[in-house]
Amino acid sequence: MCSFLYKGSNTSQQLRNLRERQASRETEVYTEVGQKPVYKRVVLKLSGESLSGQQGYGIEAQVISSIAEQIKEVVELNVEVAVVVGGGNIWRGIAGSEKGIDRATADYMGMLATVMNSLALQDALEKIGVPTRVQTSIAMQQIAEPYIRRRAIRHLEKGRVVIFASGTGNPYFSTDTTAALRAAEIEAEVILMAKNKVDGVYSADPFKYKDAEKYEELTYLDVLNKGLGVMDSTASSLCMDNNIPLIVFSITEKGNIRRAVMGEKIGTIVKGSVD
């Protein structure tokens, strides 16, 4: 009996060693075919509009399923994925305040919209076999975990997708700022900003100005000085101060999340400095 217990005590270590060997073999396969991911841990920023598809409002099931499939492709490459989702497809705090609602109240309503989107994305991911956890900055224990940095990192290390909902939990801060803040906290290597309408950063609105120039590389100072509107100034400054690169690309083309993770040149990359 004692001998059996002794052997059993080594079982967990043997399992860990087996998983490490399997992960090592998988990494070797990716390397052999030139497909080793460039990034190990990423934050994917999804706008609320990206979930609404052509209808422009609410959540379109086919679209969110497509996004979930793209995230699964990346998870299968052993990349740790955290997601921040906006709420603009349901409610925008600034728009609400312009209609006479108190700004703080309007922003809290927007935070609740991000929770709705996060739960929908969690459902889509788990239906295709991707373990997912939603963490909220505002306590709502019946439906999600509270945001705890160490727990979020542990989930990522176990191969789970973590969705950060309800923004920073404070009014006057955007979900872009949330993405920058969470990326810094969990030490993500890059922020992948998925857009619904454009495939990168342009000098002007490409739908209004045919001569708008698409940038391949920018610095955060360029973004701030030129007022390019990639993300708000608070988020841009936070990324710049913490040296977190940003890749802006289109989510409508399938496989783009994987391409970005693999280091392919898509969209626009924003860094602290251009090489």
N, C-alpha and C positions, 0 to 999 in steps of 0.2 A: 504493500500500500504506500509506504513511504517512497519507494522507488518510483512508483507511478506518479506520485505528486511531484517528485523531483523532475521527472521527464516533462511533465506537463508545464512546469514553470518555465521551460525553455521554448514552449510552443509559440508564444507571442513573439519572441525574438526571432525564431525561425521564419515565422510568417512575414515579419518586417524585412528580413534579409531576402526572402523570396520576392517580395514586392519591389525591393530596391533593384534586384537583378533583372526583373521584368521591365522596370522603368528604364534601366540602363540599356537593355536590348532594344526597347522601343526608340530610345534616343539615338542609338547607333543606326537604326533603320532610317530615321529621318535624316541623319547626317549623310548617309550613303546616297540618298536620292536628292540631296541638296534642299531638303525641306525642314531643316531644324528651325523652330521658332526663334525669332530675334528677341522676343520679350517673354519673361517668365510670369510676371504678374501685371495685369492691366486693369484699368478702370474704363468701362464702356459707358459713354454718356449718350443716352437716347432722348431725343426731344419727344414731348407728348404727341406732337403732330405726326411723328414717324409711326405711331401706332394706329392712326386713324385712316391711313391710306388715302384713297381718292375721295372718300366721303367728307374728309376735313374735320370731322367731329366724332368724339367717342372712340371706341375700340373696334377695329375690324379684325375678326377672327383669323382670316387668311393671312393678313399682314403680320400679326403677332406670332403666328405659327412659323412663318418664314424667318422672322428674326430669331426665334427660339432655335430653329434648325441651324442657323448660322453660328449662334453661340455654342451649340453642341459641337460643331466642327472644331472650334477652337479648344474647347474643353478636352476633346479627344486627343489633342496635341500635347496634353499635360500642361496647358497654360492655365494659371489661376485667374479667374474672371470675376470681377466685381462690377456691378451695374448701378448707375444712377439714372433714374427716369424722371423726366419732366412731367408736368400736368397740364400743359397748354391745350391739349385736345379736349379737356373737360372744363378747366377754369384757369384764368390768369389773374393773379393778384393785382397787377397794375391796372388792367382793364376794369376790374371790379371797383378799384378805388376811384377811377375816373367817372364811374357811374354814381358816386356818392357814398359807397361803402367805406367805412374806416379802413385805412391802408393795412393796419396790423391784422384786422379781422379778415380782410380780403386775402392777405398772404397766408393766413392759417387755413382758409378754405382751399387755397392752391396746394398747400401741403397735403391735405386730405385727398386731393385729386391724384397726387403722386402715389399715395398708398393704394388707391384703386388700380392704377396702372401697374404697380409693382406686383400686386396679388394676381392680376391677369397674366403677367409675364411669368410669374412663378408657376402658375397652373399650366401654362403652355410648355414650359421647360420640363416639368415633372411628368407630363403626359408622354414625353419622348425619352424618359429615363434619365434626366439630368437632375441630381439632387440639388435642391435650392433652398436658401434661407432668406427671408425678408427681415431686415432690421430697420426699425423706425427711430427717429430722433424724438418723437413724441410717444409717450408710453401708451400702448394699446395691446396689452398682454394676450387678449383673447385671439388675436389674429396674427401677431408677429412678435419677434423678439425685440427687446430694447437694443439700441446700438451700444455695443461694448467692443472697443477696439481689439482687445486680445481675443475675444470670442470670434470676431469677424476673421481675423488672421488665421485662427485655428480652423475655421470652416474652409477657408481657401486652401490651406495646407492639406486638408482631407479631400480635396477635389470637388468641393461644393461651390456652386455659384452663390454669391452673396449680393442681394439687391438692397441698396440703401434708399429708404423711402422717407418721406416727409421733410426733405431738404435738410437744413442744418438744425431745424427745430425753432428757428428764430425768424421773425418777419424781417423784411427789407433785404434778405439775402436770396439770391437766385439758386437754381439747381446747378448752374454752371459753377458757382462758388462751392456748392456742396461737392461736386465732382473733384474740384481742385483740392479742397480740404481733406476729403476722404483719401484721395490719392497720396497726399503727403503723409497722412496718418498711417496708412497700411503699407507705405513705401512701395507704391506701384511704380513701374518703370516708364509708363506712358499713359496718357489719356487718349482714348479713341473717341472722337466726337462724330457720331453718326448723324448726318443730315438727311432730311427728307426731300428737299427740293434742289439743292446744289451739290456739286461734287468736289468742292474745295472752297478756298477763299478767293474772292475776286476784288478788284479795285473799285467796282461799283456793282449795283444790282444787275446781274446778267440778263434778267428778264425785261429790264427797262432799257438797258444800254448795250447795244450789240458790240460795241468796242471795249467792253469791260475786259480787263486783263486778269487771267487766272495766275495766281502765284503758286510756285512749286515749293518755295521755302520762304519763311519769314522769321523775324525775331519778335519777341514779345514787345520790345520797344517800338517796332514797326506797327504792330497792332494797336498799341496805345496812342502813338503819335499820329497815325493816319486815321484813327477812329474807324477801323475796319469792321467792328461789330462781330468779331468771331465769338467772343464771350465778353461779359461785362468787365470793367476795369479792375474790380476787386478780385475776380477769378484769375484774370491775366497776371496781375501783380503777384498773387499767391503762387502761381505756377512758375513765374520768373524767379521769385525769391528762393524757391525750392528746387529749381532746375528740373522741372518736369516737362518733357516734350509733349506736344499735342499734335495729333493727326486728325485733320478734318476731311471727311470723305462722305460719299453717298451710301446710304443704307439700302436704297432701292435696287441696286445691282447685287444679286446673290453672290456670296463668296467674298465680298469686300472686307468683312471683318477678319477673315482668315488671311487674306492678302496683306492686310495691314500688319497683322501679327507676324507674318513671315518676312516682313521687311520689304515687300514690293513697293515700288513708288506709285502710290495712288493719292489722289487728293492733294492736300497741302500740309506740310509739316511746319509747326511753329516751335522754335527752340530759343534758348537763351541767347544764342549767337549763331549766325550762318557761317558754315565752314568755307 
